[in-house]
Amino acid sequence: MMTLTLGLTALISGCSTLPSTSTDPASPMSSSTSSIEIIEAEKTPDSLAPFLEKVSKDHQIPLNSLQKAFEGTKTIPSIKKLVMPPPPGFQKNWKVYRSRFVEPRRLAAGQKFWKEHRTFIEKTAKETGVPAEIIVAIIGVETIYGRHMGNFSVKDTLTTLGFDYPDTPNKVARETLFKNQLEDLILLCWSEDKKERAFQNCLNQKGSYAGAIGLPQFMPGSIRRFATDGDRDGKIDLRNSPEDAIASVGQFLKMHGWVKDEPIYLNIQTDSETMVTAKNLADGEPKAKLQVGQLVKNGLLKETDLPSNTPSLIVDLPSPNSSGGTDVHYVIGLRNFLVICDYNRSFFYAQSVAEFAEALAGEKPTSVAKKPVKKTKPQAKTSPKKKNGSEASSAKTASKKTTSTN
């Protein structure tokens, strides 16, 4: 479950709880990073030994078992490069970001996945209140339904980021975050099987360069707190069990406050006056400080069936334009938009999930929130259409966590 926004911004959410990391803000690992090679590993950090001693003492795990399991642990230089902040002058680009996820190949894979697991997806949607297309969309945005789940040892990844994070302003906070995730990984694996070989294999399972695992890219902490045994085989396997992944995404969103039948976002009026108002109200924070009634009075919405006190925020989605300036697309985010931000703390991510979900469901965009309409079931072939529903996120949350939103 992840949440980093550019440089691991809030990797602890759905991604389940951690921010997405990469040279592109909040970019889920499904982009193109899954094929990155793991180059020259470095030696085990000296500070790992006292960490293992503390984990042993705190959780009554034999220190000898931990020391054996962590023999040969390495830090990975390529991971440190991937989590570095973008260079000065970097411009976020909503149009390019969206195009990576709301596109024909991913849409076709999503329709296929939905068709293959329709009964279980619809069962999960009914139990959690989370629409089927949102569950399908998040798994699609994260890993294209398991095609790109990462090739890094989760143990080595979390050791790298927890003990040798790059020299950035948030280095201390980031290292604390990933040490906590490494502790969660140890506890998760120890609870699954205490035998030496099984314990080591679990620690070394493959994941993203931020340590996220499986089809929905949950961080270890999110697996411990929110993952569900969907297929009821007695274990949670987010890599090999679509049912476990589906149930876990639904559970994550439900436990983070998903509001049944409430839209994810609304389109605003686009005249020049309301655009200025939107700009003034958009503060970039993933917090619902506004109410829908205020936005109607300000002319951003003409009408809505939502209660006037429905929490909301203005979401800004910038893209560079051909004249060297910036074009900004604004939407009104509602409570479910913020729930998706808990999965992956990025406005780009949440809006991409929303629009990908709309394309999957074959919905058309509207500028007004109408009373809930029953979603149509996926067809074998659908062409993507735009706008109106919730993307990550992640994630991840073991704990998806914090920081920039676009």
C-alpha positions as CSV (number, residue, x, y, z in Angstrom):
1,M,0.0,0.0,0.0
2,M,2.1,3.1,-1.0
3,T,2.0,6.9,-1.0
4,L,5.0,8.9,-2.0
5,T,4.7,11.8,-4.2
6,L,7.9,12.5,-5.8
7,G,10.6,11.4,-3.6
8,L,8.4,9.1,-1.5
9,T,5.9,11.5,-0.5
10,A,3.4,9.6,1.5
11,L,4.2,6.1,0.9
12,I,2.1,4.9,3.6
13,S,-1.3,4.8,2.7
14,G,-2.7,2.3,0.5
15,C,0.1,1.7,-1.3
16,S,-1.3,1.4,0.9
17,T,0.1,3.7,3.2
18,L,3.2,4.9,1.7
19,P,3.8,7.5,-0.8
20,S,4.7,6.7,-4.4
21,T,8.3,7.2,-5.2
22,S,10.0,8.1,-8.4
23,T,11.1,10.9,-10.6
24,D,7.5,11.7,-11.4
25,P,5.2,12.9,-8.6
26,A,3.4,10.2,-7.0
27,S,4.0,7.8,-9.8
28,P,2.8,4.3,-9.0
29,M,5.4,1.7,-9.7
30,S,3.3,0.5,-12.6
31,S,4.7,3.2,-14.8
32,S,8.0,1.9,-16.1
33,T,10.2,1.4,-13.0
34,S,9.4,-2.2,-12.6
35,S,12.0,-3.2,-15.1
36,I,14.8,-1.2,-13.5
37,E,17.9,-3.4,-12.9
38,I,19.2,-3.8,-9.4
39,I,22.8,-2.6,-9.6
40,E,25.7,-3.2,-7.3
41,A,24.5,-3.8,-3.8
42,E,26.5,-2.2,-1.0
43,K,27.4,-3.6,2.4
44,T,24.9,-4.0,5.3
45,P,24.5,-0.8,7.3
46,D,26.2,-0.8,10.7
47,S,23.1,0.5,12.4
48,L,21.0,-2.5,11.3
49,A,22.4,-4.6,14.2
50,P,21.0,-2.5,17.1
51,F,17.7,-2.2,15.2
52,L,17.4,-6.0,15.1
53,E,18.3,-6.2,18.8
54,K,15.5,-3.8,19.6
55,V,13.0,-5.7,17.4
56,S,14.0,-9.0,19.1
57,K,13.5,-7.5,22.6
58,D,10.2,-5.7,21.8
59,H,8.5,-8.6,20.1
60,Q,10.2,-11.7,21.7
61,I,11.7,-12.9,18.4
62,P,15.0,-14.8,18.9
63,L,17.8,-12.6,18.0
64,N,19.7,-15.4,16.4
65,S,16.8,-16.0,14.0
66,L,16.8,-12.3,13.0
67,Q,20.6,-12.2,12.6
68,K,20.5,-15.3,10.3
69,A,17.6,-13.9,8.3
70,F,19.5,-10.6,7.7
71,E,22.9,-12.1,6.8
72,G,24.0,-10.7,3.5
73,T,21.5,-7.8,3.6
74,K,22.6,-5.0,1.2
75,T,21.7,-1.5,0.4
76,I,20.8,-0.9,-3.2
77,P,22.2,2.3,-4.8
78,S,19.7,2.4,-7.7
79,I,16.8,2.6,-5.2
80,K,18.4,5.7,-3.6
81,K,18.4,7.4,-7.0
82,L,14.8,6.6,-7.6
83,V,13.6,8.3,-4.5
84,M,15.5,11.5,-5.0
85,P,13.4,14.7,-5.4
86,P,12.9,16.1,-8.9
87,P,15.5,18.5,-10.3
88,P,15.0,22.3,-9.9
89,G,12.5,23.6,-12.3
90,F,10.6,20.3,-12.7
91,Q,7.0,20.9,-13.8
92,K,4.2,18.5,-12.9
93,N,2.2,17.5,-15.9
94,W,-1.3,16.2,-15.3
95,K,-2.0,15.5,-18.9
96,V,1.0,13.2,-19.3
97,Y,0.4,11.5,-16.0
98,R,-3.2,10.8,-16.8
99,S,-2.3,9.4,-20.2
100,R,-0.2,6.7,-18.6
101,F,-3.2,5.2,-16.8
102,V,-6.3,6.1,-18.7
103,E,-5.3,4.4,-21.9
104,P,-6.5,1.5,-24.1
105,R,-4.0,-1.3,-23.0
106,R,-4.8,-0.8,-19.3
107,L,-8.5,-0.5,-20.0
108,A,-8.6,-3.7,-21.9
109,A,-6.7,-5.5,-19.1
110,G,-9.1,-4.0,-16.6
111,Q,-12.2,-5.2,-18.4
112,K,-10.6,-8.7,-18.7
113,F,-9.7,-8.8,-14.9
114,W,-13.2,-7.6,-14.1
115,K,-14.9,-10.2,-16.2
116,E,-12.7,-13.0,-14.8
117,H,-13.4,-12.1,-11.2
118,R,-16.8,-10.4,-11.6
119,T,-18.6,-12.5,-8.9
120,F,-16.0,-11.9,-6.2
121,I,-15.6,-8.2,-7.1
122,E,-19.3,-7.5,-6.9
123,K,-19.5,-9.4,-3.6
124,T,-16.7,-7.2,-2.2
125,A,-18.3,-4.1,-3.5
126,K,-21.5,-5.0,-1.8
127,E,-19.8,-5.8,1.5
128,T,-17.6,-2.7,1.6
129,G,-19.7,-0.1,-0.2
130,V,-16.8,0.6,-2.6
131,P,-17.9,0.5,-6.3
132,A,-16.5,-2.4,-8.2
133,E,-14.9,-0.1,-10.8
134,I,-12.9,1.7,-8.1
135,I,-11.4,-1.6,-6.8
136,V,-10.6,-2.7,-10.4
137,A,-9.1,0.7,-11.2
138,I,-6.7,0.8,-8.2
139,I,-5.3,-2.6,-9.0
140,G,-4.9,-1.6,-12.7
141,V,-3.2,1.7,-11.9
142,E,-0.9,0.1,-9.4
143,T,0.4,-3.0,-11.3
144,I,-1.7,-3.5,-14.5
145,Y,-3.3,-6.5,-12.7
146,G,-0.1,-8.1,-11.6
147,R,2.1,-7.4,-14.6
148,H,4.4,-5.1,-12.8
149,M,4.8,-5.9,-9.1
150,G,8.5,-5.1,-8.7
151,N,11.7,-7.2,-8.7
152,F,13.4,-5.8,-5.6
153,S,13.9,-7.7,-2.4
154,V,11.6,-6.1,0.1
155,K,14.0,-6.7,2.9
156,D,16.9,-5.0,1.0
157,T,14.6,-2.2,-0.2
158,L,13.4,-1.2,3.3
159,T,16.9,-1.6,4.7
160,T,18.2,0.8,2.1
161,L,15.5,3.4,2.7
162,G,15.5,2.9,6.4
163,F,19.2,3.2,7.1
164,D,20.7,4.8,4.0
165,Y,18.1,7.3,2.7
166,P,19.6,10.0,0.4
167,D,20.6,13.3,1.9
168,T,17.3,15.2,1.5
169,P,15.6,17.6,3.8
170,N,13.2,14.9,5.0
171,K,15.9,12.2,5.4
172,V,15.2,11.6,9.1
173,A,11.5,11.3,8.7
174,R,11.8,9.1,5.7
175,E,14.3,6.7,7.5
176,T,11.9,6.5,10.5
177,L,9.1,5.7,8.1
178,F,10.9,2.9,6.4
179,K,12.4,1.4,9.6
180,N,8.8,1.1,10.8
181,Q,7.9,-0.7,7.6
182,L,10.9,-3.0,8.0
183,E,9.7,-3.8,11.5
184,D,6.2,-4.5,10.1
185,L,7.7,-6.8,7.5
186,I,9.6,-8.8,10.1
187,L,6.4,-9.1,12.2
188,L,4.4,-10.1,9.2
189,C,6.8,-12.8,8.1
190,W,7.4,-14.1,11.6
191,S,3.7,-14.5,12.2
192,E,3.3,-16.4,8.9
193,D,6.0,-19.0,9.4
194,K,8.8,-19.1,12.0
195,K,10.8,-21.8,10.2
196,E,14.2,-20.4,9.0
197,R,13.8,-20.9,5.3
198,A,10.2,-19.7,5.1
199,F,11.0,-16.7,7.3
200,Q,13.9,-15.7,5.0
201,N,11.9,-16.2,1.8
202,C,9.1,-14.0,3.1
203,L,11.6,-11.2,4.0
204,N,13.1,-11.5,0.6
205,Q,9.9,-11.5,-1.4
206,K,9.9,-9.2,-4.4
207,G,8.3,-5.8,-4.4
208,S,8.6,-2.2,-5.7
209,Y,11.5,0.0,-5.1
210,A,9.5,1.5,-2.2
211,G,8.8,-1.8,-0.6
212,A,5.2,-2.3,-1.8
213,I,3.9,-5.8,-2.3
214,G,1.6,-7.6,-4.7
215,L,-1.2,-6.7,-7.1
216,P,-2.4,-3.7,-5.0
217,Q,1.1,-2.7,-3.8
218,F,0.5,-2.7,-0.1
219,M,3.3,-1.8,2.3
220,P,4.0,-4.3,5.0
221,G,2.2,-2.2,7.6
222,S,-0.9,-2.0,5.5
223,I,-0.8,-5.7,4.9
224,R,-0.8,-6.3,8.7
225,R,-3.6,-3.8,9.3
226,F,-5.9,-3.9,6.4
227,A,-5.2,-6.9,4.1
228,T,-7.9,-9.6,4.0
229,D,-7.9,-13.3,3.2
230,G,-10.4,-13.0,0.4
231,D,-10.2,-16.6,-0.9
232,R,-10.3,-17.9,2.7
233,D,-7.4,-20.3,2.3
234,G,-6.0,-19.4,5.6
235,K,-3.3,-17.0,4.4
236,I,-3.0,-13.6,2.8
237,D,-1.2,-13.6,-0.5
238,L,-1.4,-10.3,-2.4
239,R,0.9,-11.5,-5.1
240,N,-0.8,-14.7,-6.2
241,S,-4.4,-14.4,-5.0
242,P,-6.6,-11.9,-7.0
243,E,-9.3,-12.5,-4.4
244,D,-7.0,-11.5,-1.5
245,A,-6.0,-8.3,-3.5
246,I,-9.6,-7.4,-4.3
247,A,-10.9,-7.9,-0.8
248,S,-7.9,-6.0,0.7
249,V,-8.4,-2.9,-1.6
250,G,-12.1,-2.8,-0.7
251,Q,-11.3,-3.2,3.0
252,F,-8.6,-0.5,3.0
253,L,-10.9,2.0,1.4
254,K,-13.8,1.1,3.7
255,M,-11.7,1.5,6.8
256,H,-10.4,4.8,5.6
257,G,-13.9,6.2,5.5
258,W,-15.4,5.5,2.0
259,V,-18.8,7.1,1.8
260,K,-21.2,4.8,-0.1
261,D,-22.9,6.3,-3.1
262,E,-21.1,9.7,-2.8
263,P,-19.2,10.8,-5.9
264,I,-15.5,11.1,-5.8
265,Y,-15.3,14.5,-7.5
266,L,-17.4,17.0,-9.3
267,N,-16.5,19.2,-12.3
268,I,-16.7,22.9,-11.8
269,Q,-18.1,25.7,-14.1
270,T,-15.4,26.9,-16.4
271,D,-16.0,30.6,-17.0
272,S,-13.2,33.0,-16.2
273,E,-14.7,34.2,-12.9
274,T,-15.1,30.8,-11.4
275,M,-11.6,29.8,-12.5
276,V,-10.2,32.7,-10.5
277,T,-12.3,31.6,-7.5
278,A,-11.0,28.0,-7.9
279,K,-7.4,29.2,-8.1
280,N,-7.8,31.2,-4.9
281,L,-9.4,28.2,-3.0
282,A,-7.0,25.6,-4.1
283,D,-4.3,25.3,-1.4
284,G,-2.8,21.9,-2.5
285,E,-3.6,20.3,0.9
286,P,-5.5,17.0,1.0
287,K,-8.0,18.3,3.4
288,A,-11.7,19.0,3.0
289,K,-11.8,22.5,4.4
290,L,-14.8,23.7,2.3
291,Q,-18.4,22.7,2.0
292,V,-20.4,22.0,-1.2
293,G,-22.9,24.7,-0.2
294,Q,-20.1,27.4,-0.2
295,L,-19.1,26.3,-3.7
296,V,-22.6,26.7,-5.0
297,K,-22.7,30.2,-3.6
298,N,-19.4,31.0,-5.2
299,G,-20.7,29.8,-8.6
300,L,-18.4,26.9,-8.9
301,L,-21.4,24.6,-9.0
302,K,-24.8,25.3,-10.4
303,E,-26.7,22.7,-8.5
304,T,-26.2,19.5,-6.5
305,D,-28.2,16.9,-4.7
306,L,-25.6,16.6,-2.1
307,P,-26.2,18.1,1.4
308,S,-24.8,21.7,1.6
309,N,-22.5,20.7,4.4
310,T,-20.8,17.9,2.4
311,P,-17.0,18.3,3.0
312,S,-15.0,19.3,-0.2
313,L,-11.8,20.8,-1.5
314,I,-10.6,22.3,-4.8
315,V,-8.2,20.0,-6.6
316,D,-5.6,21.6,-8.9
317,L,-4.1,19.6,-11.8
318,P,-1.4,21.6,-13.6
319,S,0.1,20.9,-17.0
320,P,2.7,23.0,-18.9
321,N,1.4,24.7,-22.0
322,S,3.0,25.4,-25.4
323,S,3.7,29.1,-24.5
324,G,5.8,28.3,-21.5
325,G,3.1,28.8,-18.9
326,T,0.9,26.5,-17.0
327,D,-2.7,25.3,-17.6
328,V,-4.6,24.1,-14.6
329,H,-7.6,21.8,-14.6
330,Y,-9.7,22.2,-11.4
331,V,-12.2,19.7,-10.0
332,I,-14.1,19.6,-6.7
333,G,-12.8,16.7,-4.6
334,L,-15.2,15.1,-2.1
335,R,-14.6,12.7,0.8
336,N,-14.0,9.7,-1.4
337,F,-11.4,11.6,-3.3
338,L,-9.5,12.0,0.0
339,V,-9.9,8.3,0.8
340,I,-8.1,7.5,-2.4
341,C,-5.4,10.0,-1.4
342,D,-5.0,7.9,1.8
343,Y,-4.1,5.0,-0.6
344,N,-1.5,7.2,-2.4
345,R,-1.2,10.8,-1.3
346,S,-1.3,12.5,-4.7
347,F,-4.0,14.5,-6.4
348,F,-2.8,13.2,-9.7
349,Y,-3.1,9.6,-8.5
350,A,-6.6,10.0,-7.0
351,Q,-8.0,11.7,-10.1
352,S,-6.4,9.1,-12.4
353,V,-8.0,6.4,-10.4
354,A,-11.4,8.2,-10.7
355,E,-11.2,8.7,-14.4
356,F,-9.9,5.2,-15.1
357,A,-12.8,3.8,-13.0
358,E,-15.2,5.9,-15.1
359,A,-13.7,4.5,-18.3
360,L,-14.0,1.0,-17.0
361,A,-17.7,1.5,-16.1
362,G,-18.4,3.3,-19.3
363,E,-19.6,6.4,-17.5
364,K,-19.9,9.8,-19.1
365,P,-18.7,12.9,-17.2
366,T,-21.1,15.3,-15.6
367,S,-20.6,18.6,-14.0
368,V,-23.4,18.1,-11.4
369,A,-23.7,15.5,-8.7
370,K,-26.9,13.6,-9.3
371,K,-28.5,11.0,-7.1
372,P,-26.6,7.7,-7.2
373,V,-27.2,5.7,-10.4
374,K,-26.6,2.0,-10.4
375,K,-23.3,1.3,-12.2
376,T,-23.4,-0.7,-15.4
377,K,-21.5,-4.0,-15.5
378,P,-18.3,-4.0,-17.7
379,Q,-18.6,-5.0,-21.3
380,A,-16.1,-7.0,-23.2
381,K,-15.1,-3.9,-25.2
382,T,-15.3,-0.3,-24.1
383,S,-13.5,2.7,-25.1
384,P,-12.2,5.1,-22.4
385,K,-14.4,8.0,-21.6
386,K,-13.6,10.8,-19.3
387,K,-14.2,12.2,-16.0
388,N,-16.2,11.7,-12.9
389,G,-15.3,9.1,-10.4
390,S,-12.1,8.3,-8.3
391,E,-6.7,6.1,-8.7
392,A,-3.8,4.6,-5.5
393,S,-3.5,4.5,-4.3
394,S,-1.9,3.8,-2.6
395,A,-2.1,2.7,-1.2
396,K,-0.7,1.2,0.0
397,T,-2.1,1.7,4.1
398,A,0.2,-0.1,5.8
399,S,0.3,3.3,6.3
400,K,0.3,5.6,3.5
401,K,1.6,8.7,4.8
402,T,2.1,12.2,4.0
403,T,3.4,14.9,1.8
404,S,2.9,16.6,-1.4
405,T,-0.3,16.1,-3.2
406,N,0.2,16.6,-6.9
